[in-house]
Amino acid sequence: MTFEPGTPPAAAIGQSADDHVLATWLAETAGRRLLEVRGEGLEGKELKDAGDAAAHELLMALVAEHRPADAVLSEEGKDDKARLSADRVWIIDPLDGTREFSEPPRDDWAVHVALWSGGTLVAGAVAQPALGETFNTGDAPVVPPRTSDKPRIAVSRSRPPAFVQALAEHMDAELVPMGSAGVPPRSPSPARPVSSPAGSTATSWSTTRTTSTCPTSSCAARSSPSRSWRSSPSTAPTDRPRSVTVRHVLLDADGVVQHGVRDPFALLLGMMLDQQYPMEHAFRGPAKVLERFGTLDPARIAAADPEEFAALCATPPAIHRFPGSMAARLQELARLVSEDHDGDASRLWTQASDGRDLLKRIMALPGFGKQKAQIFVALLAKQLDVRPEGWEAAVGDYALEGHRSVADVVDETSLQKVRDFKKQKKAAAKAGS
């Protein structure tokens, strides 16, 4: 069945066209399309991709039809540099909160439409299709009364910026996790800091269903038309907070180091690099990438220019003995984590049904054969207490006490014992051949 967008209100077209009205109609029409897509029976990544594509294509077509002289900058589309010299640029996020959109019945997702003209934002709308509400700049809503004496800071539910916890403590503020900017508050409950499995002081955020009010066009447009929304190693933001700390895996010559180890993806990356390379050097790799690239966000790593990223990984000290091939493998790993697990590497183990399923998930990753996957599952169990039913059977001897692999490394002494074990094993295999 073909979607029929209908006709904009009379006030949005003609000689005295009202951009506020058109922005509202565009956001609400895309919202109706998204509700239709959500009802088609798709799930997970298929639903995310279908929603992003449907809303983007519809908005591009409608702007072209009703404002043909205007340029468009869409988060889901190719960046047309013509916008840089255009007098009017529509800035759209066809589906903000894609993750929440793919998790019915969540309603904290939105469509953002804004118009930039003459060096400033002049109109905008934020539609919340699942709530049947729209904020727009032509008819400013009444700000609801405060529900708390403390200021509230809206923060991404999945990727809160690194500084936000310290800022909240400094301001004595409440953090409010959200799927999409612009979605109004549904509950006064703040985000709660959660201790990491290894006792780290790093902070993660609960998934309490709360959001924040943002009725103006500033929420719809987070970038002016003079900036690209694509990142590069030189402009990438600081790394997001991490929720997993493995204190004893990443080792330096002088002992344990903490930087670069609290991100689940960093742990996965370190394990991937642990191949034909000293383990302590392999597990320093994530920190090198973070320092040079500016983030460990899988989506940004996957989207990086392959040649530039390979050069970054090969810069002395390189991340591996074979930096070129490992850089390509790293980007492929990042792509899989970004697309299949919404950028959250920890889903590989938190969503595993049992030990066998966890092992299967890890073996499906680039650079992870059966033995390496078994060692990684053992590491999760021994150092992060991630122990799905049947994990011991899945990893075999790596579940036993002793010093067989990196899963058993907790300090310099245990590191040396693991090295000795590997030497003895190689010597025995050589003697028997």
C-alpha positions in Angstrom: 0.0 0.0 0.0 1.4 3.4 -1.0 1.6 6.0 1.7 -0.3 9.2 0.9 1.2 12.2 2.6 -1.7 14.5 1.7 -1.5 18.2 1.1 0.1 20.8 3.5 -2.2 23.3 5.2 -3.0 26.3 3.0 -0.9 28.5 5.2 2.2 26.5 4.4 2.0 27.1 0.6 1.4 30.0 -1.7 2.9 33.5 -1.8 2.6 34.1 2.0 3.8 30.6 2.9 4.4 30.1 6.6 7.6 28.0 7.3 6.5 27.3 10.8 3.4 25.6 9.5 5.3 23.6 6.9 7.9 22.5 9.4 5.1 21.2 11.6 3.3 19.4 8.7 6.6 17.8 7.5 7.4 16.5 10.9 3.9 15.1 11.6 3.6 13.6 8.1 7.0 11.8 8.5 5.7 10.7 11.9 2.6 9.1 10.4 4.8 7.3 7.9 7.0 6.0 10.7 4.0 4.7 12.6 3.0 2.8 9.5 6.4 1.3 9.1 6.4 0.3 12.8 3.2 -1.7 12.1 4.6 -3.7 9.3 6.0 -6.5 11.5 9.7 -5.8 11.2 12.0 -6.1 14.1 15.5 -5.0 15.2 17.9 -3.8 12.6 15.4 -4.3 9.8 12.9 -2.0 11.5 15.6 0.6 12.2 16.8 0.7 8.6 13.2 0.8 7.3 12.3 3.6 9.5 15.4 5.7 8.8 14.9 5.2 5.0 11.2 5.8 4.9 11.2 9.0 6.8 14.3 10.4 5.0 12.9 9.6 1.5 9.5 11.1 2.4 10.9 14.3 3.8 13.3 14.8 0.9 10.5 14.4 -1.6 8.1 16.7 0.3 10.7 19.5 0.7 11.6 19.2 -3.0 7.9 19.5 -3.9 6.9 22.3 -1.6 10.1 24.3 -1.3 12.0 23.4 -4.5 14.5 26.2 -4.2 15.7 25.2 -0.7 18.6 23.0 0.1 18.4 20.1 2.6 20.8 18.6 5.1 19.6 15.3 6.4 21.3 13.0 8.9 20.4 10.0 6.8 21.3 11.4 3.4 24.4 12.3 1.4 25.7 15.7 2.2 25.0 18.1 -0.7 27.6 20.8 -0.6 25.2 23.1 -2.4 23.8 23.9 1.0 26.9 25.9 1.8 25.9 28.7 -0.6 22.1 28.3 -0.3 20.0 31.1 1.3 17.7 28.5 2.9 18.5 25.1 4.3 16.2 22.6 5.8 18.0 20.6 8.5 16.2 17.3 9.3 16.7 14.2 11.5 14.1 11.9 9.9 14.2 9.6 12.9 15.8 10.6 16.2 15.9 7.7 18.6 16.2 4.9 16.1 17.0 2.4 18.8 13.8 3.3 20.8 11.7 3.3 17.6 12.8 -0.4 17.1 11.7 -1.3 20.6 7.9 -1.1 20.7 6.1 0.2 22.8 8.8 2.8 23.6 7.6 6.3 22.6 10.7 8.4 23.2 11.6 8.9 19.5 10.9 11.8 17.3 11.1 13.6 13.9 13.1 16.8 13.8 12.7 19.5 11.1 14.3 22.9 11.2 14.8 25.7 8.7 18.0 27.8 8.6 18.0 31.1 6.8 20.1 34.3 6.9 22.6 32.9 9.3 20.1 31.7 11.9 17.4 29.1 12.6 14.0 30.6 11.7 11.5 27.7 12.1 11.4 24.2 13.5 9.2 21.4 14.7 9.7 18.2 16.8 7.0 15.6 16.3 6.5 12.8 18.7 4.4 10.3 16.7 3.9 7.7 19.3 2.6 10.3 21.7 0.6 12.3 19.2 2.3 15.5 20.1 4.3 18.1 18.2 6.2 21.1 19.4 6.8 23.9 16.9 8.2 27.4 16.8 5.1 29.0 15.3 2.9 28.1 18.3 5.2 27.9 21.3 3.9 25.5 23.9 3.3 26.3 27.6 6.3 25.1 29.5 5.1 22.6 32.2 5.7 23.3 35.8 8.9 21.9 37.3 8.6 18.6 39.1 11.9 18.9 41.0 13.8 21.6 42.9 17.0 20.4 41.1 17.9 21.3 37.5 17.5 18.4 35.1 19.9 17.6 32.3 18.7 15.6 29.4 21.3 13.0 28.3 21.5 10.3 25.7 20.2 7.0 27.0 22.9 5.0 25.1 25.8 7.4 24.6 26.0 10.0 27.4 29.0 12.3 27.0 31.9 11.7 29.3 31.7 15.0 31.1 28.0 14.9 32.1 28.3 13.0 35.4 30.8 15.5 36.7 28.6 18.4 35.5 25.6 17.0 37.2 27.4 16.6 40.5 28.8 20.2 40.2 25.3 21.6 39.6 23.6 19.2 42.0 21.4 18.3 39.0 19.4 15.2 38.0 20.4 13.3 34.8 17.4 12.4 32.6 18.2 9.6 30.1 16.3 9.9 26.8 16.1 8.3 23.4 15.4 11.5 21.5 15.9 15.2 22.3 12.6 17.0 22.3 10.5 14.3 24.0 8.8 15.8 27.1 9.2 14.6 30.6 7.0 11.6 31.5 8.4 10.9 35.0 10.5 12.9 37.5 12.8 9.9 38.0 16.5 10.8 37.4 19.1 8.6 35.9 20.9 6.5 38.4 24.7 5.9 38.4 25.4 2.2 38.3 28.7 0.6 39.4 30.5 -1.5 36.9 30.9 -5.3 37.3 34.5 -4.9 38.3 33.9 -2.3 40.9 34.9 0.7 38.8 33.8 4.2 39.6 32.8 4.6 36.0 29.2 5.5 35.5 26.5 3.9 33.3 22.9 5.0 33.1 19.7 3.2 34.0 17.0 2.9 31.4 14.3 4.6 33.5 11.6 5.9 31.1 12.2 9.6 31.5 12.9 12.4 29.0 13.2 16.1 28.7 11.3 19.1 27.3 12.8 20.9 24.3 10.1 22.8 22.5 12.3 25.0 20.3 14.0 24.5 17.0 17.4 24.2 18.6 16.6 20.6 19.3 15.6 20.0 15.8 18.9 21.4 14.4 22.1 20.6 16.2 24.4 21.7 13.4 24.4 24.8 11.2 24.5 24.3 7.5 28.2 25.2 7.4 29.2 22.1 9.2 29.2 18.5 8.1 27.6 15.9 10.4 30.3 13.4 9.5 33.2 12.9 11.8 36.9 12.5 11.1 39.8 11.5 13.4 40.7 15.2 13.8 37.2 16.2 14.8 35.8 13.2 16.6 34.3 14.0 20.0 35.7 12.6 23.2 35.0 9.0 24.0 31.7 8.2 25.7 31.5 6.9 29.3 32.2 3.2 29.6 30.3 0.7 31.7 32.8 -2.1 31.9 36.2 -2.1 33.6 38.7 -4.9 33.4 41.4 -3.8 35.7 43.9 -6.5 35.2 43.8 -7.1 31.5 45.5 -4.1 30.0 49.1 -4.1 31.2 51.9 -1.6 30.9 55.6 -2.3 31.6 55.1 -0.8 35.1 51.9 -2.7 35.8 48.2 -2.2 35.4 46.9 0.9 33.4 43.3 2.1 33.5 42.9 4.2 30.4 41.0 2.7 27.5 39.7 -0.3 29.4 36.2 0.5 30.6 34.5 0.2 27.3 33.1 -3.2 26.3 34.3 -2.5 22.7 37.8 -1.8 24.0 37.9 -5.1 25.7 36.7 -6.8 22.5 39.2 -4.9 20.4 42.1 -5.8 22.7 41.2 -9.5 22.5 41.0 -9.3 18.7 44.5 -7.8 18.6 45.9 -10.6 20.8 47.2 -12.6 17.8 50.9 -13.1 16.9 51.6 -10.2 19.2 52.5 -10.0 23.0 49.2 -9.9 24.9 50.1 -6.8 27.0 50.9 -4.9 23.8 47.7 -6.1 22.1 45.6 -4.8 25.0 47.2 -1.4 24.8 45.7 -1.1 21.3 42.4 0.4 22.3 44.1 3.2 24.3 46.2 4.0 21.2 43.1 4.2 19.0 41.3 6.3 21.5 44.2 8.7 21.9 44.6 9.1 18.1 41.1 8.9 16.8 39.3 10.6 19.7 36.7 8.0 20.3 36.0 4.3 20.5 32.5 4.6 19.2 32.0 1.7 16.8 29.9 3.6 14.4 32.5 6.4 14.0 35.3 3.9 13.6 33.4 1.9 11.0 32.7 5.1 9.0 36.3 6.4 9.0 38.2 6.6 5.8 40.0 3.2 5.5 43.3 4.6 4.4 43.4 7.3 7.0 42.4 4.9 9.7 45.1 2.4 8.6 47.7 5.2 8.7 46.5 6.1 12.2 46.9 2.5 13.4 50.3 2.2 11.8 51.7 5.3 13.5 54.5 4.3 15.8 54.0 2.7 18.2 51.6 0.8 16.0 48.6 -1.0 17.4 49.9 -4.4 16.1 52.8 -6.1 14.2 50.5 -6.0 11.2 48.7 -2.7 11.5 47.3 -2.5 8.1 45.4 -5.8 8.1 44.4 -5.3 11.8 43.0 -1.8 11.0 40.8 -3.3 8.3 39.7 -6.1 10.7 39.1 -3.5 13.4 36.8 -1.5 11.2 34.9 -4.6 10.2 34.5 -5.5 13.9 33.2 -2.0 14.6 30.7 -2.2 11.7 29.3 -5.5 13.0 29.0 -4.1 16.6 27.4 -0.9 15.3 24.9 -2.5 12.9 24.0 -5.8 14.7 24.3 -4.6 18.4 23.5 -0.9 18.1 27.0 0.1 19.0 27.0 -1.7 22.3 29.5 -4.6 22.4 28.3 -5.8 25.8 25.1 -7.0 24.1 27.1 -9.8 22.7 27.2 -11.3 26.2 24.3 -9.7 28.0 21.8 -11.0 25.4 23.3 -14.5 25.0 20.9 -17.3 26.0 23.6 -19.6 27.4 27.3 -20.4 27.2 27.0 -22.1 23.8 25.1 -19.2 22.3 27.7 -16.7 23.7 30.6 -18.7 22.2 28.7 -18.8 18.9 28.2 -15.0 19.0 31.9 -14.4 19.6 33.1 -16.9 17.0 31.0 -14.9 14.4 33.2 -11.9 14.9 36.2 -11.2 12.5 39.4 -12.4 14.0 37.8 -14.8 16.5 38.4 -18.5 15.9 37.1 -21.1 18.3 40.1 -21.0 20.6 40.2 -17.2 20.9 36.4 -17.1 21.4 36.7 -19.7 24.2 39.4 -17.6 25.9 37.3 -14.5 25.6 34.2 -16.2 27.1 36.5 -17.4 29.9 37.8 -13.9 30.5 34.2 -12.6 30.8 33.4 -15.3 33.3 36.5 -15.0 35.4 37.0 -11.2 35.4 33.5 -9.8 34.8 31.4 -12.5 36.4 29.5 -13.0 33.1 28.6 -16.6 33.5 25.7 -17.8 31.4 24.6 -21.4 32.0 26.9 -23.8 30.4 29.9 -21.5 29.9 32.3 -24.0 31.4 31.4 -26.6 28.9 31.6 -24.1 26.1 35.2 -23.0 26.9 36.6 -26.4 28.0 40.0 -26.3 29.9 40.0 -22.5 29.9 37.4 -22.6 32.6 39.8 -24.4 35.0 41.8 -22.7 37.6 45.4 -22.0 36.6 47.3 -19.7 34.2 46.4 -20.8 30.7 45.4 -17.6 29.0 44.8 -13.9 29.3 41.6 -14.8 31.1 43.8 -15.6 34.1 46.0 -12.5 34.0 45.4 -10.3 37.1 48.9 -8.9 37.7 52.5 -9.1 36.5 53.1 -12.4 38.3 50.1 -14.1 36.6 51.1 -12.7 33.3 54.5 -14.4 33.5 52.8 -17.6 34.6 50.6 -17.5 31.5 53.7 -16.9 29.3 55.5 -19.9 31.0 52.4 -22.1 30.4 52.4 -21.2 26.7 56.1 -21.9 26.4 55.7 -25.3 28.0 52.8 -26.1 25.7 54.7 -25.2 22.6 57.8 -27.2 23.8 55.6 -30.2 24.5 54.0 -30.0 21.1 57.4 -29.7 19.4 58.8 -32.6 21.3 55.8 -34.8 20.3 56.1 -33.9 16.6 
